Structures are given as structure tokens and as C-alpha cells.
Amino acid sequence: MLTWTARKLSTCSFRPSKHLKLLYFAHSDSKKPYKDLPKPSQNPNTIFTSSLRFYSSSSSSNFPILKETTNNGAAGGSSLSCLCPGCGVSMQDADPKLPGFFTKPSPKNPSYRAHHLHGIPVNVESDEEPKKPVVCARCHSLRHYGKVKCAEVERLLPSFDFDRTVGRRLASASGSRSVVMMVVDSTDFDGSFPWRVMRSLLGSIQEHRMDWTEGKPGNVPRVVMVASKIDLLPTEALSPTGMEHWVRRRAREAAADGEISAVHLVSSLKNWGIKNLLNELVELAGARGHVYAVGAQNAGKSTLINSLGKVSGGKVVSELTEAVVPGTTLGIVRVDGVLPGQAKLFDTPGILQPHQLMMRLTSEEQKLVRIGKELKPRTYRVGAGHSVHIAGLMRLDVEEASVDSIYLTVWASPHLPLHMGKTENACTMIETHFGRQLKPPNSQKRVEELGKWVRKECTVSGNSWKVSSVDVAAAGLGWFAVGLKGMVRLGVWTYEGVDVVLRDSLLPHRARHFEETGFTVSKVVSQADKALNQLQLHQVEKKKSECEKLLSATI
């Protein structure tokens, strides 16, 4: 029995470019440098408005367009820009403080390395272009250093509106066959599930199916659900069949179960399920279909597409940029060489999920929350009147129970410290331990910045002590798995606006050994205790020194 409140989602803003100029596209294998681009055949002062265009990673692309942004856009002055093959942002070489900045590498001939090693002067006048496509400075920094080039520029990056771009194409009754590869992070399924996109797709599917049955043109989009990062779930507890049924049950909550053509469980890191997924996409797309990879930020779309390219056997000209930074892909990027024939694959920007807790954290805090290794259960046996904290981000109170004790299993990043104690003392934890032993947030100031600490109430029931029956999941963080034989009323605390849902348990099993009362042993807690001990020691020594001075002055 599950009782909960309705889901509330915020929509993403959309800021389209006001003016576009049609220019010729410079192919990646062109022998001419960027400065020698052919002049546009039309008057450069003529302003055109144009629909969304796609960047192709193939030099044989038939999308001859460049975009020149206005002075209040991404580029300034007369700087011309194509789209970055790594993330899709408009590139410009005028201002390094604005998005899309790139530097054209110096041309080198093929014997550059041999000449350099033997001390022979290098011929820098060669017209030989570098083999790798040029990417923006942000992509270069993410690929080589794992961080963005300039944090201030992130605020200027364009946002993505699915309905106004891909959604319009899917809503069209004519055109190429459409396939939507919906990528969801298995470790944060409900937090990364694009509910709003799914509801938009359902409208198009139902409308086109009705037209098709009446003999009218009806291009019914096919939806392939892909649960990524399954290597992060414990292999001993994961059943592929059970996981697929679980995914379909969760999709049924969005009234989409009957509209999903297939469900695939994949791991881009370990190459699990990639070949089967590729075969499914090839079959559904046909010879001329369009496949759109859609999902939340940091769900793993770009990494998945790169893995598809590696197993496809085709010639993929350039790889998409992969990074743990949310929102790596900034524009729609066409990737050739993955699908056969004239079928096309597009990577789309990640959907912003405002209800995810991860979106509110700093880069240092995200490192603690992000799940990078296989999850391990941490289980408590608790009774009514006790609470369990997940860092300073979530708290679960056992308020009333029909049984003496229940089992609470925490599934979250192992870097996050936990604490179990009496609920009557929980109200003082924010002042005394948040930002110290309970991180994130990483400071008392960050506690205030994250927002208001609010409570939600739920009542759950179970019929077995051996397994967990219900999950209480916080978007972008992790979840509590509740195991009991009876009924319990829970109070769930987290920051206002963070989505919390009840669902059937994804991982029913629990740890063999129970956690003890107090803080869990972790690096965060030990560092905080060490700092506290040093502070207390300093205060004692300072007080002792003051007493000695006072005593000597008295004598």
C-alpha cells in the first residue's frame, strides 16, 4: 500500500537565437583553413529566420549552414561559427569568456613528430589539416581535465526545450520514421526519468495512431527505454528479467507501458547490452529513420552513443564529449557512422530536472553524492522514535509502527556519511553537525543556500521481514528501502522542491550486518572529528595559557 502526494515538475526555459544567417558549411576534411571559407552567395546583410539545424559528424553532411550570433548572443562582432562536434554549442573565436570559444590548432605535416624527435626544423607552412575535429575550449577541458574551462561561462550556456525542437518533429505526421531512445539512469530512475517528455510523446503517439487507423498519414514514434549504468547496481541482487519488469511498472505510472517498444538494460562502461540495443535501433529505424537520444542531464546519453559507435563497425568521425559534469551536451548533434544506410542518430542536450537534488550542489558536493562504484547496502534495524540521516541532505523518521522494529537500507554513494539516533535529538543536527560530520552541504553557509528543510509524510506497509517492500527515493540522491511485516508511518525530511517518491523496491535485499547507532565510519566524519578535536585542543591550550598569565601576574 503506497500513499503519496502528486509530482510537481518545473519546465525548462527556452531562449532561441533571434537572427540566423545562412552560410556555407566548412567540412571537417576541407583543405582550406577557417579564414578561407567561401563567401555567402546572398547579401550578408540579409537576415533570415530558420528552423533548428543539426551538426553532422560526417564531412558528407547535406546541412550547409553556419550560424552567426548577434552581439547579445554567444559570439560577438563578425566572428563566424559552426557547431562543436563534441557538445553542439555554436563555436566562436572572438571572446574566450563566452560559450563556444575555440582556438584553431597550428597546421602540422605528417612527419612533425619524427622531425621534432631528430631536431629537424618543423615545416609549419604545411596545409595539412589535423585529423581530429576541432572542439570548443569547454569540451577540450572536460575531455582532458574533467572540469569546465570557466565556471562563470556555465551561466551563459543556452537551455534546451524538447517540445519546441525535437517535439515538433515527432508531432509531424509526415517525414522519416522516428525512434526515441529514452535514456534513464538506473541508480536514479525516478529522478532522471523525463516525465514531461514522455507525456508529450504519448500525445503524439495517440494522435498519429488514430490518424493511421483512419487511413491518414501517421508517423507513430517508437519509444525504446534504456536503463543505463546497470553496472552500478549490485550484480548478486540484480535480475535482468526482474529489472525489466520493474522498469515497465514504473513506466506504467506515466501511462506509457503499452507505448514502449522495448526495454534495454545497458552498461556503457562494461559494454553490457550495447549490441542488442544497436540491433533494436537498426530494426526500428529502418533504412531512413531518425533516432533521437533523449534523457536527463548526466543520464549517460553521450557515453552510450559513443559505445554504440564502437560496436557498430561503422566509421564514426568524431566522439561526443563525455564528462560527469551535468549538461555536457549543449546542442543537437548528428552522429554519423553508427546506424547503417541513411538512418540518422542525434544526441540531444540533457533535460534539466529542477527537482533533482544534484542540480543544487557545488562541484565538490557532487563528487560526494555521485555514484561511481557498485552500490553496497547499509542497513539499520530501528524502532519508532528513531531517525536516519543521509549526510545533511535527507532524513527519515520512524514515527509510528505496528511492529517493534523495521529494517531501513540506505542505497546511496558510499562517500555520504550516515547517522542514526533518536528523533527527539534530530532537530539539533542541522545546527551542530550539518556541514561538519554530515556533508554535503559542505558548510553552514551552504545549508542556508540549499533552501528550506521541509517534511513529507507517508504510510507504507509490507508483508515480509526478509526483503524490502517499498523504496523512499529522493531525486538525485538515493533511496531508503523499507522492510517490515506490518504498517509504519514515516516522516521524510529534505530540502524544499526536491522530489521524493514511493515505489516498489528496486533492490529488495539488505546488508548482512547492521549499522550501529551514531555516525558511520567515513572519511568525511573522521576529518570533521579531527578538525573538531584540534579546535577543542586549541581552546584548552589557549585557556590554560590565559590562566598561567593571570596566575603569574597575581604572584
VENGI-V810568 format. One record per backbone hydrogen bond with DSSP energy under -0.5 kcal/mol. CO is the residue of the C=O (numbers start at 0). NH is the residue of the N-H. E is the energy in kcal/mol with one decimal. If there is no record, write none. Layout:
BEGIN
co:nh:e
CO:NH:E
CO:NH:E
END
This chain:
BEGIN
co:nh:e
0:460:-0.7
19:47:-1.8
20:22:-0.6
24:26:-0.8
26:29:-1.6
32:35:-1.6
33:36:-1.3
42:45:-2.1
47:19:-2.0
54:333:-3.5
57:60:-1.1
61:63:-0.6
62:64:-2.2
66:68:-0.6
66:80:-0.9
69:72:-2.2
74:72:-0.5
75:78:-1.6
80:66:-1.9
81:90:-3.7
83:87:-2.1
85:320:-2.1
86:329:-2.5
86:330:-2.6
88:83:-2.9
91:101:-1.4
94:97:-1.6
97:100:-1.0
99:91:-2.3
100:136:-3.5
108:111:-1.8
110:114:-2.5
111:115:-2.5
112:116:-2.3
113:117:-1.6
114:119:-2.4
115:118:-0.8
121:123:-1.2
122:125:-1.0
127:107:-0.6
133:84:-0.6
135:139:-2.3
136:140:-2.3
137:141:-2.3
138:142:-2.7
139:143:-2.0
140:144:-2.6
140:145:-0.7
140:146:-0.9
141:145:-0.8
149:152:-0.7
149:153:-0.7
150:153:-0.7
151:154:-0.8
152:155:-1.9
153:156:-1.0
159:161:-0.6
160:164:-0.8
161:164:-0.8
161:166:-3.4
164:168:-1.1
165:169:-2.3
166:170:-1.7
167:171:-0.6
168:171:-0.7
176:289:-3.2
177:221:-2.3
178:180:-0.6
178:291:-2.8
179:181:-1.0
179:223:-2.9
180:182:-0.8
180:293:-2.6
181:225:-3.0
182:295:-0.6
183:185:-0.5
183:227:-2.6
184:187:-1.4
185:188:-0.6
187:191:-2.5
188:192:-1.1
191:295:-0.8
192:194:-2.0
193:197:-2.4
194:198:-2.3
195:199:-1.8
196:200:-2.4
197:201:-2.5
198:202:-1.5
199:203:-1.6
200:204:-2.9
201:205:-2.5
202:206:-2.0
203:207:-2.6
204:208:-2.3
205:209:-1.7
206:210:-1.9
207:211:-2.5
208:212:-2.1
209:213:-1.1
210:215:-2.7
211:214:-1.4
217:219:-1.2
218:220:-0.6
221:179:-3.5
222:224:-0.5
222:260:-2.6
222:261:-1.0
223:181:-2.2
223:225:-0.5
224:226:-0.5
224:263:-2.7
225:183:-2.9
225:227:-0.8
226:265:-2.4
227:185:-1.9
228:231:-1.7
229:232:-1.3
231:374:-3.1
233:236:-1.1
233:237:-0.8
236:238:-0.6
237:239:-0.5
238:242:-3.3
239:243:-2.2
240:244:-2.2
241:245:-2.1
242:246:-2.5
243:247:-2.2
244:248:-2.1
245:249:-2.2
246:250:-2.3
247:251:-1.8
248:252:-0.8
249:252:-0.6
250:253:-1.1
250:255:-2.1
251:254:-1.9
255:258:-1.0
255:259:-0.6
256:259:-1.1
258:222:-0.6
258:260:-0.6
261:224:-2.6
263:226:-2.8
263:265:-0.5
265:229:-1.9
266:270:-1.1
266:271:-1.3
271:266:-2.0
272:276:-1.8
273:277:-2.4
274:278:-2.3
275:279:-1.9
276:280:-2.3
277:281:-2.5
278:282:-2.1
279:283:-2.4
280:284:-2.6
281:285:-1.7
284:288:-1.1
286:341:-1.6
288:343:-2.5
289:178:-2.7
290:292:-0.5
290:345:-2.9
291:180:-2.8
291:293:-0.7
292:347:-1.4
293:182:-3.1
294:350:-2.7
295:298:-1.6
299:303:-1.8
300:304:-2.6
301:305:-2.3
302:306:-1.8
303:307:-2.3
304:308:-2.2
305:309:-1.5
306:310:-1.5
307:311:-1.2
308:312:-0.7
313:315:-1.0
314:316:-0.6
328:349:-0.6
331:54:-1.2
332:346:-3.0
333:56:-1.2
333:335:-0.6
334:344:-0.6
339:342:-1.5
343:290:-3.0
344:334:-2.9
345:292:-2.9
346:332:-2.7
350:296:-1.7
351:353:-0.7
352:355:-2.1
354:498:-1.9
355:358:-0.7
356:359:-1.8
357:360:-1.2
361:365:-2.6
362:366:-1.3
363:367:-0.8
364:367:-0.6
364:368:-1.5
365:369:-2.9
369:371:-0.7
377:409:-3.2
378:514:-3.2
379:381:-0.6
379:407:-2.5
381:405:-3.0
382:385:-1.0
384:422:-2.6
385:397:-2.7
386:420:-2.0
387:395:-2.3
388:390:-0.7
388:418:-1.4
389:392:-2.1
389:393:-1.2
393:389:-3.0
394:492:-3.1
395:387:-1.9
396:398:-1.0
396:490:-2.2
397:384:-3.3
397:385:-0.6
399:488:-3.2
405:381:-2.2
405:407:-0.5
406:408:-0.5
406:482:-2.5
407:379:-2.9
407:409:-0.5
408:410:-0.5
408:480:-2.9
409:377:-1.2
409:411:-0.6
410:478:-2.0
412:415:-1.7
414:416:-0.5
416:390:-2.7
417:519:-2.1
418:388:-3.1
419:517:-2.8
420:386:-3.1
421:424:-1.3
422:425:-1.3
422:426:-0.6
424:427:-1.1
425:428:-1.4
427:431:-2.0
428:432:-2.8
428:433:-1.7
432:435:-2.2
432:437:-2.3
436:438:-0.8
437:434:-2.3
438:416:-0.7
439:391:-2.6
442:446:-1.2
443:447:-1.2
444:448:-1.7
445:449:-1.9
446:450:-0.5
447:450:-0.8
451:453:-0.7
451:495:-2.8
453:493:-1.9
455:491:-3.5
457:489:-3.0
458:2:-0.6
459:487:-2.4
461:485:-1.5
463:483:-0.5
468:504:-1.5
469:481:-3.4
470:472:-0.6
470:502:-1.6
471:479:-2.3
472:500:-2.3
473:476:-1.8
473:477:-1.3
474:356:-2.9
477:473:-2.4
478:410:-2.7
479:471:-3.0
479:481:-0.5
480:408:-2.5
480:482:-0.5
481:468:-2.8
481:469:-1.5
482:406:-2.5
483:463:-1.6
485:461:-2.1
486:401:-2.7
487:459:-2.1
487:489:-0.5
488:398:-1.8
488:399:-1.4
489:457:-2.2
490:396:-3.2
490:492:-0.5
491:455:-2.6
492:394:-2.3
493:453:-2.9
494:497:-2.0
498:474:-2.8
500:472:-2.3
502:470:-2.7
505:507:-0.5
507:467:-2.8
512:378:-0.6
517:419:-1.6
519:521:-0.6
521:525:-2.4
522:526:-2.3
523:527:-2.1
524:528:-2.8
525:529:-2.3
526:530:-2.3
527:531:-2.3
528:532:-2.8
529:533:-2.3
530:534:-2.0
531:535:-2.6
532:536:-2.7
533:537:-2.3
534:538:-2.3
535:539:-2.3
536:540:-2.6
537:541:-2.3
538:542:-2.4
539:543:-2.5
540:544:-2.4
541:545:-2.1
542:546:-2.0
543:547:-2.2
544:548:-2.2
545:549:-2.1
546:550:-2.5
547:551:-2.5
548:552:-2.0
549:553:-1.7
550:554:-2.0
END
